[in-house]
C-alpha cells in the first residue's frame, strides 16, 4: 500500500499542512498511521476522503456536517450526503442568479446614465415620495457622505452592497445652507430603499444633472444658476435640496466622470 507524507499530500492537493492537521485534530481526516518521530502518513483511503471533503467544502458545507456524513458511512448516509450537496448547489445557484440580476441592473444603469447630456439644463419635474434609510450626521465633504453611506449599509444591509452602482445614494442640504451658498455642508445622507423608515417628500422639484463633483467653484456655479431660475420664475424652496449620486467613486476614479443630480423642492411664492 503506497503511503504519502503530509507534505506530499499538501502539495498534491493544494491543502495547507495546517489545514490537514486541523482535520486530524477534529477527527475528520486522520492519517493512516503516525511514526514515533511524528511523521504522518496517508494512504489512498485518506486521499479518497480528502477529495470528498474538498468537494463538500467547495459547496460551503461545514466541517461538522461533513464529519457527520463521513463517520460510519452507510447507504442511507450516502443518500443524505447527496441530498445535502444538491441543496447546497441549489442555494449557490440562487445566489449566483441574484448576483447576475444585480450586475445586469448595474450595467443597465451605467449604460443609460452615461448618455446623460452635458448641457446641464434645469428641468421642473414632479417626483413621487421615496422611501430611504437616513444617517443624520452632518458631513462637509463627498468623502464624509460616502462614509455615512457605509454606516447605513452596515446597519441595514450587513455585508451586502445594496446601493452602489444603482444611483440610489445621496445627501441633503438644508434650506439655510443652500440659501447661504454653503453647498458643501450636508445635513444628512440617505440611501433610497423601499424598506426604508424615512421618506423624501414628493412634489415639484427643479432638477439639474451635472458632471464632475471635485470642483466646488463649478458646483457653486451650477447651484447658483438654480437659484437664479427660481427667482426669475417666482419659485421658492420647499424643503432641503437633494444631491443624488448617479455615478460616483464606486464606478470611476475620475471625478470628471461623476454624475450628480441636484433636486430642489419648490413651490410658487
C-alpha positions as CSV (number, residue, x, y, z in Angstrom):
1,X,0.0,0.0,0.0
2,X,1.5,3.3,-1.1
3,X,1.8,5.9,1.6
4,X,2.2,9.7,1.4
5,X,3.8,12.1,3.9
6,X,1.7,15.1,4.9
7,X,3.9,17.4,2.9
8,X,3.3,15.4,-0.2
9,X,-0.5,15.4,0.3
10,X,-0.3,19.2,0.9
11,X,1.5,19.8,-2.4
12,X,-0.6,17.3,-4.4
13,X,-3.9,18.7,-3.3
14,X,-3.1,22.3,-2.6
15,X,-4.2,21.9,1.0
16,X,-2.0,23.5,3.7
17,X,-0.3,21.4,6.3
18,X,-2.1,23.4,9.0
19,X,-5.5,22.5,7.4
20,X,-4.6,18.8,7.3
21,X,-3.5,19.0,11.0
22,X,-6.8,20.7,11.8
23,X,-8.8,18.0,10.0
24,X,-6.8,15.4,12.1
25,X,-7.5,17.3,15.3
26,X,-11.2,17.3,14.9
27,X,-11.3,13.7,13.8
28,X,-12.3,14.4,10.2
29,X,-9.2,13.1,8.4
30,X,-6.8,11.1,10.4
31,X,-3.5,9.7,8.9
32,X,-3.2,6.0,8.2
33,X,-0.5,6.0,10.9
34,X,1.9,8.3,12.7
35,X,5.5,7.3,13.3
36,X,7.2,7.7,16.7
37,X,9.1,10.7,15.2
38,X,5.7,12.4,14.5
39,X,5.8,11.9,10.7
40,X,2.3,11.4,9.4
41,X,1.5,9.0,6.5
42,X,-1.7,8.9,4.4
43,X,-3.0,6.1,2.3
44,X,-5.4,6.1,-0.7
45,X,-8.2,5.7,1.8
46,X,-7.4,9.2,3.2
47,X,-6.9,10.6,-0.2
48,X,-10.4,9.5,-1.2
49,X,-11.8,11.1,1.9
50,X,-9.8,14.3,1.3
51,X,-11.3,14.5,-2.2
52,X,-14.8,14.3,-0.8
53,X,-14.0,16.9,1.9
54,X,-12.6,19.3,-0.7
55,X,-15.7,18.9,-2.9
56,X,-18.1,19.5,0.0
57,X,-16.1,22.5,1.3
58,X,-16.3,23.9,-2.2
59,X,-20.1,23.9,-1.7
60,X,-19.6,25.7,1.6
61,X,-20.8,22.7,3.7
62,X,-19.5,23.0,7.2
63,X,-16.8,20.7,8.6
64,X,-19.0,19.2,11.3
65,X,-21.7,18.3,8.8
66,X,-19.0,16.7,6.6
67,X,-17.7,14.8,9.6
68,X,-21.2,13.6,10.5
69,X,-21.7,12.2,7.0
70,X,-18.3,10.6,6.7
71,X,-18.2,8.8,10.0
72,X,-19.7,5.2,10.0
73,X,-20.9,5.6,6.4
74,X,-24.0,3.7,5.2
75,X,-26.1,3.7,2.1
76,X,-28.6,5.9,3.9
77,X,-25.9,8.4,4.9
78,X,-24.6,8.5,1.4
79,X,-28.1,9.2,0.1
80,X,-28.4,12.0,2.7
81,X,-25.0,13.4,1.7
82,X,-26.2,13.6,-1.9
83,X,-29.3,15.5,-0.8
84,X,-27.1,17.9,1.2
85,X,-24.9,18.5,-1.9
86,X,-28.0,19.1,-4.0
87,X,-29.4,21.6,-1.5
88,X,-26.0,23.4,-1.4
89,X,-25.9,23.6,-5.2
90,X,-29.4,25.0,-5.4
91,X,-28.5,27.6,-2.8
92,X,-25.4,28.6,-4.7
93,X,-27.4,28.8,-8.0
94,X,-30.0,31.1,-6.4
95,X,-27.2,33.3,-5.0
96,X,-25.5,33.4,-8.4
97,X,-28.8,34.2,-10.1
98,X,-29.3,37.1,-7.7
99,X,-25.8,38.4,-8.3
100,X,-26.3,38.1,-12.1
101,X,-29.5,40.1,-11.8
102,X,-27.8,42.8,-9.7
103,X,-24.9,43.0,-12.2
104,X,-27.3,43.3,-15.1
105,X,-29.1,46.1,-13.4
106,X,-25.8,47.9,-12.6
107,X,-24.8,47.6,-16.3
108,X,-28.1,48.9,-17.5
109,X,-27.8,51.8,-15.1
110,X,-24.3,52.7,-16.3
111,X,-25.2,52.3,-20.0
112,X,-28.3,54.5,-19.6
113,X,-26.7,57.1,-17.2
114,X,-23.5,57.7,-19.1
115,X,-25.7,59.0,-22.0
116,X,-26.8,62.0,-19.9
117,X,-26.1,65.1,-21.9
118,X,-23.6,67.7,-20.8
119,X,-25.8,70.7,-21.5
120,X,-27.0,70.8,-17.9
121,X,-30.5,72.1,-18.5
122,X,-32.7,72.9,-15.5
123,X,-36.0,71.0,-15.6
124,X,-39.1,71.2,-13.4
125,X,-40.2,67.6,-12.5
126,X,-42.9,66.0,-10.4
127,X,-41.2,63.4,-8.2
128,X,-43.0,60.8,-6.1
129,X,-42.4,60.1,-2.4
130,X,-39.3,57.9,-2.0
131,X,-38.5,55.7,1.0
132,X,-35.0,55.7,2.3
133,X,-32.6,54.9,5.1
134,X,-31.0,58.0,6.6
135,X,-27.9,58.9,8.5
136,X,-28.4,62.3,10.2
137,X,-24.8,63.0,11.0
138,X,-23.6,66.3,9.4
139,X,-21.0,65.9,6.6
140,X,-18.8,68.5,5.0
141,X,-17.3,66.6,2.0
142,X,-18.3,64.0,-0.5
143,X,-16.0,61.5,1.2
144,X,-17.7,62.2,4.6
145,X,-21.0,61.4,2.8
146,X,-19.6,58.2,1.4
147,X,-18.6,57.1,4.9
148,X,-22.2,57.9,6.1
149,X,-23.5,55.7,3.3
150,X,-21.2,52.9,4.5
151,X,-22.6,53.2,8.0
152,X,-26.2,53.0,6.6
153,X,-25.2,49.9,4.6
154,X,-23.6,48.2,7.6
155,X,-26.7,48.9,9.8
156,X,-29.3,47.8,7.4
157,X,-27.8,45.6,4.7
158,X,-25.0,43.7,6.5
159,X,-22.2,42.7,4.1
160,X,-24.4,43.3,1.1
161,X,-23.7,46.2,-1.2
162,X,-27.2,47.2,-1.9
163,X,-26.8,50.8,-3.1
164,X,-23.6,51.0,-5.0
165,X,-23.9,51.1,-8.8
166,X,-27.6,52.0,-8.9
167,X,-27.7,55.7,-8.3
168,X,-29.6,55.3,-5.1
169,X,-27.3,57.2,-2.7
170,X,-27.4,60.9,-1.9
171,X,-27.4,63.7,0.6
172,X,-29.5,66.7,1.6
173,X,-28.6,70.3,2.1
174,X,-30.8,72.4,4.4
175,X,-32.7,75.5,3.1
176,X,-30.5,77.7,5.3
177,X,-27.2,76.3,4.0
178,X,-28.5,76.3,0.4
179,X,-29.7,79.8,0.6
180,X,-26.4,81.0,2.1
181,X,-24.4,79.2,-0.7
182,X,-22.9,76.7,1.7
183,X,-23.4,73.8,-0.7
184,X,-20.7,71.6,0.9
185,X,-22.5,71.2,4.2
186,X,-24.8,68.2,4.3
187,X,-27.4,67.8,7.0
188,X,-28.0,64.1,6.3
189,X,-27.1,61.3,3.9
190,X,-29.5,58.7,2.6
191,X,-29.9,55.5,0.6
192,X,-33.1,55.0,-1.3
193,X,-34.8,51.7,-0.5
194,X,-38.5,50.7,-0.5
195,X,-38.0,49.2,3.0
196,X,-36.5,52.4,4.4
197,X,-38.0,54.1,7.5
198,X,-37.7,57.7,6.2
199,X,-39.4,59.5,3.3
200,X,-38.2,62.0,0.8
201,X,-41.2,64.2,0.1
202,X,-42.9,64.0,-3.3
203,X,-43.8,67.2,-5.2
204,X,-42.3,69.7,-7.7
205,X,-38.5,69.7,-8.0
206,X,-36.1,71.7,-10.0
207,X,-33.6,69.2,-11.3
208,X,-30.2,69.7,-12.8
209,X,-27.7,67.0,-13.8
210,X,-24.1,67.9,-13.9
211,X,-20.8,66.0,-14.5
212,X,-17.9,66.3,-12.1
213,X,-18.0,66.7,-8.3
214,X,-14.5,67.7,-7.4
215,X,-14.5,71.4,-8.1
216,X,-16.5,73.4,-5.5
217,X,-16.5,76.5,-7.8
218,X,-18.2,74.6,-10.6
219,X,-20.7,73.2,-8.1
220,X,-21.4,76.7,-6.8
221,X,-21.9,77.9,-10.3
222,X,-24.5,75.2,-11.1
223,X,-26.4,75.7,-7.9
224,X,-26.4,79.5,-8.2
225,X,-28.0,79.0,-11.7
226,X,-30.8,77.1,-10.0
227,X,-31.3,80.0,-7.5
228,X,-31.5,82.5,-10.4
229,X,-34.0,80.3,-12.2
230,X,-36.2,80.2,-9.0
231,X,-36.1,84.0,-8.7
232,X,-36.9,84.5,-12.4
233,X,-39.9,82.1,-12.2
234,X,-41.4,83.1,-8.9
235,X,-40.4,79.9,-7.1
236,X,-39.2,79.3,-3.5
237,X,-37.5,76.3,-1.9
238,X,-40.0,73.9,-0.3
239,X,-37.6,71.8,1.8
240,X,-34.0,70.6,1.8
241,X,-32.1,70.3,-1.5
242,X,-31.1,66.8,-2.6
243,X,-27.9,65.6,-4.3
244,X,-28.4,62.2,-5.9
245,X,-25.1,60.5,-6.9
246,X,-25.8,58.6,-10.2
247,X,-22.2,57.8,-10.9
248,X,-19.5,58.2,-8.2
249,X,-16.4,56.7,-6.7
250,X,-17.9,53.3,-6.9
251,X,-17.9,53.3,-10.7
252,X,-14.9,55.5,-11.5
253,X,-11.8,57.1,-10.0
254,X,-12.1,60.1,-12.4
255,X,-14.0,62.9,-10.6
256,X,-14.8,64.4,-14.1
257,X,-16.9,61.2,-14.7
258,X,-19.0,61.7,-11.5
259,X,-22.6,62.4,-12.4
260,X,-24.8,64.1,-9.8
261,X,-28.4,65.2,-10.0
262,X,-29.4,68.2,-7.9
263,X,-33.1,68.1,-6.9
264,X,-34.5,71.3,-5.3
265,X,-38.1,71.1,-4.0
266,X,-40.0,74.2,-5.0
267,X,-43.4,75.9,-4.7
268,X,-44.8,79.1,-6.1
269,X,-44.1,82.2,-3.9
